[in-house]
Amino acid sequence: MNIELENHKLEKRLCREVGRAIVDHNMIEEGDRVMVCVSGGKDSYGMLDILLKLQARAPVNFELIAVNLDQKQPGFPEHVLPEYLGKLGVKFHIENQDTYSIVKRVIPEGKTLCSLCSRLRRGILYRVAGELGATKIALGHHRDDILQTLLLNMFFGGKLKGMPPKLVSDDGKNVVIRPMAYVPEKDLARWAEVRQFPIIPCTLCGSQENLQRKQVGNLLREWDAKFPGRVENMFNALQNVVPSHLMDRSLFPFETLQATGEASEDGDKAFDEEPCAPTAPTAAPDGNPFLARAVIPITAGG
């Protein structure tokens, strides 16, 4: 097997999937200033790397500024990200905020730290986005993160709710995008090895092995290994919702439903035995030239 060829195919696939997500959800537009949140993990490194590649060939102008929140965790190597970002030549900002002490003081020993840590981090990033004049905030969540969130909400939250590729932030002032929404985690793990990103582990919560999210992530990886196509079908299901066959009365008027006398293809089938085909890439919508031309050079021939 030609390793160089395989790496090239991986790069094309990553660029194609990120470009497709951006097109499908109109994530980046002319004149945008995108704040790319970089934590030091493989996902955010991969996101920045691919966005830089797309930026170089896009027919519209947009700006990238990498932002890292240094939460003052003990042993955090403060020099790694500034040195790496400086070598890339990308604009960057390091925000120093001691959220670590707050989380450790407030959360009892042995309890999950992620919820409070996430809320604190989110609020700081929203503020920084305003100070930097960012029009979009890019987060590094990938396809597996989205499916994990779906299962966590089903198992523990009693909601059929995932993680949207684009949304308005809690404060109503920011648009948050997830350009890697279509990218499998295993591709990002491989790309991190290829690019030799200087990975910085999260020492705040990384040692909490029994986190529900980790358990669900392990479940998805097990399914992916034992039942090829299952994870892809689950992700496709998020894009093929049938409200009439769920139970949310706010989405479908069950209480006023009447017989029409006309046959329906959906009818009362509870399970469609035909496997759901993967969603095909869509063309760039009118008015968004960003990736109609940006994606074509990447996908040609592969």
N, C-alpha and C positions, 0 to 999 in steps of 0.2 A: 504494500500500500504506500502510495506517495504521500508522505506527511504534509509536504508543502501544498499539494493539490487539495488535500482534505481541509487544511487550514483556510485556503482560499475559498472553498465552498462554504465553510462555516461563516466566514466574513460576509460573503454575499447573502447568505441566509439571514444573518442578523440584521444587515442593512435593509433587506427586503421586508422583514417582519416589522421592524421599527418604522420604516417608511410607510408601510401599509396601515399601521395603527394611527400614525399621524394624519394620513389622508382620510381614513374612515371617520375620524372624530374631529377633523379640522383643528388639530392641536396647535400648530405653529403657523402664523400668518406674517405677511409683509410687515417689517418694522418691529417685530416682537423682540423683547429683551427677556431671554429665558434664563431664569435662575436654576442652575443644575445643582441639586443637593448631593454632595459627595461625602459619604461617611467614612470611606476607607475600606469598604467591603467590595466584593467582586461585582455585585449588581450595579452599584453606583459608578464604579470605575468603568464597567462595560457600557453603561448608558452614556456617560460623557464621551467615551471613545467613539461610539457609533454616531452620536449627534455631531461630533466634530467632522466625521467623514461625510455625513449628509450635508452639513453646512457648506463644505467645500465645493459641492456640486449643485447645490440648490439654485434655482433661477430667481429666488426671492432673497431679500436681505433680512437676516435676523442675527441677533447677537446672543452669545452664550457667556454667562458668568458663573463660574463654579463657586459654591459656597459650602464651607464646612463649619459645623458647630462643634467646637472643642468644649466638651462637657466636664472637663477637668477630672476625668477618671484616673486613678492612680496608675502610673506606668504608661500613660498614653504618650506615644512618640510624637511630640509636637512638630518635629522637623520633617517628618515623612511627606505629608501632603503638600506643604508649601514648596518643598524641593521638587516633588513630582509635577505639580501644576506649573511651577516656574519653568521647568524643562519643556513642558508642552507648549508654553507660550500663550496659554489661555488666561483671560482675566479671572482673578479669583479674590475671594474675601474669606478670612477666617474670623468667625465670631466666637469670642471667649465668654462662656457663661457656666458658672459652677452649678449645674443642675444635679450633678452626682451627689453632692452633700445633701441637697434637698430631698432627693429620692431615698437615700439611705437613712435620713432622719425620720421621714414620714412613714415609710413602709416597714412594717414589722419584719424581723429576721425570718427568712424562710418563705416569705410571701412573694408573689410575682411582682417584679419591678416595672415591667414593660408599659403598663397602662399609664401610670403617672409620668414616666419618662417620656412617653410618646406625646402626651398632652403638653408638657413643658416645652419639648423640642418643637412641636408644631406652632405653638404661640410665638416662640422666638423667631422661627423661620418666616412666619407671616409678617412680623415687624420688620425683619431685615429686608424682605422683598419690597416693602414700601419704601424703605430708606434707599435702596439701590435702584428704585424705579423699574423693577421687574414687572413685566406684563403677564408672565406665566411662571409657575413654579413646577419644575420637573422632578418627580420622585422615581426611584429605581425599582419599583415593584414590578414583578414579572408574572407570567401566566400562572405559575404554581402558587405565588402569593395570593392571587385572586381566587383560585380554587380553594386554598386553605381557608381564606376568609369566609367563603360560601359555606364550607362544611362546619367551621367553628360557629357561625351564626345559626346554622340548622341544629347542631348538636347541643349547643350551650345557650344560645340566645333566643331560640324559638322564632327565628326570622329567616325568610328566604331572601338573603341580602349578601351581595358580594362586595367587590371593590371596583368602582367605576373607573374607566380609563381617563375620564375628564369630569371635573366637578368644580363647583364654586366652594371656596373654603368656608370654614365655620364662621369666620368673621364677615363673610359676604364681600370681602374686598379683593380677593385673589382667585385666579383660575389655576387649579392644580391639574397637571397632566401626568400620565403614566405612559411614556412612549414605548416601554417594553412590555406592554400588556399582552402581546401575542407571542412573546419569547419564552421558550421553556428554560427552566433553571439549569438543566444539564448543559445546554448550549453556552450559557454564561459561565459556567464552571470551566468548561473547556477553553473558552476564549480567554479567561483570566490566566490560565496556564500558558496559552500561546503568547499572550502579551506580557506575561510576567509582571502583573500589577503588584505594587508593594502593599499587600493586604494588611490591614490593621484590625485585629480581632476586637470584638466588643467585650471588654472585661466586666462591664456592669451587669449584663444579663446573659452573656454567652455561656456561663457555667450552669445555668438553670436548665438541666437536662430534661426535666419532667414537664416543661411548659406544654400546654395543650397544643399550641401551634406547631411545636416540634413533633409531637406525636402524630398530628394530622399530616404533617409533611412526610413523615416516615410512611404513613399509610398510603399516600399518593405515590411515593416512589416504589413501594411494594406492588401496588396495582399496575404501575407503568411497566414493571419488569415481568410480572406474571400474566398480565392481560393487555397486550399491545393494542393501542387505540382507545382504551377506556378513558384515559385522562383527556385525550383530544375530544372525545364525544362529550365529556362533562363540560369542557370549555365551550364547545359549540352550542350546548344546551343553553348557556347564558345568553346567546345571541339568537335563540329560537324559542322565545317564551310564548306559551299559549295560555293567556289569562282565563279563558273559558274552562280550562281543565285543571285549574288550581282552586283555591277556596277563599280568595281575597275579594270580599264584596265591594271594596272600594275600586277594584279594577274591572269587575264584571258584574252586570246587573242581574244576579241570580234571582232576586226576589220578584222581578218583573218579567222573567223569562217566559215566553209563550211558544207553543208549537206553531211553526210557520207553514207546515204542509209541504215543504220543499226539502229534498234530500241534501245532506251536507257531507262533504268528504271527511271532515273531522269526526262528525257524529259522536258516538259514545265509545270510541276506541280508547282504551286506557293505555295501550302500549303500541307504538308503531314498530312493527317487527323489522321493517327495512332499516338498516343502519343509517344513521344521519351522516351525510357526506360532509367533509370539512368545508367550511365557508371559503368560497373562492375570493381571491384578491379583487378588490373593486377599483374602478378607475377613479382618478382624482376628480372631485366635484368641480363644477364651474366656479370660477372666482378664487380657486385655490390652486395656483400653478405650482405650489411648493413641491410636490413630490411626483406629479405626473411625469416631469422630466427628471427629477432627482432619482427616482427609483429605477427607471428604465435601464440606465447603464449598468446597474448592479445586477439586475435579473437577467439581462441578455445572456443567452448561452447556458443558463443553468437553472 
